[in-house]
Structure formats: C-alpha cells, structure tokens
C-alpha cells in the first residue's frame, strides 16, 4: 500500500514509478488520470454560503466552505 495524500499528481507519478522499479526489477509503469468524478456536498452551519454544491473530485474541503 502506498500513501499519496497531499501529493500533486506529478509527485505521485515519480514516487510510484520509483517504488515500482525498486520492487519489481525490469518493469516500467505508466500512470495517468482517466475519469474525474464530481462530488456532491451539502455545507451546513456557519459557512459563508451554506447549501448544496457539486465539486470536482480534486477539490478540498476548503473549496466547499
């Protein structure tokens, strides 16, 4: 298992390519992003504009708030 939380996609590509090459000799890997999905969130409480939002899957919680 690899933890890639907080990394950019380029950092993840480099990290995983290095890990795969170190663990499996003679193997090259190609990493790409395919479908990005939307996420529906409902913001409640003392937010600036509470309500229902549709965010990109690359968004963070601060984008919704």
C-alpha positions, 0 to 999 in steps of 0.5 A, spaced: 500 500 500 502 506 498 500 513 501 499 519 496 495 524 500 497 531 499 501 529 493 500 533 486 499 528 481 506 529 478 509 527 485 505 521 485 507 519 478 515 519 480 514 516 487 510 510 484 514 509 478 520 509 483 517 504 488 515 500 482 522 499 479 525 498 486 520 492 487 519 489 481 526 489 477 525 490 469 518 493 469 516 500 467 509 503 469 505 508 466 500 512 470 495 517 468 488 520 470 482 517 466 475 519 469 474 525 474 468 524 478 464 530 481 462 530 488 456 532 491 456 536 498 451 539 502 455 545 507 451 546 513 452 551 519 456 557 519 459 557 512 459 563 508 454 560 503 451 554 506 447 549 501 448 544 496 454 544 491 457 539 486 465 539 486 470 536 482 473 530 485 480 534 486 477 539 490 478 540 498 474 541 503 476 548 503 473 549 496 466 547 499 466 552 505 
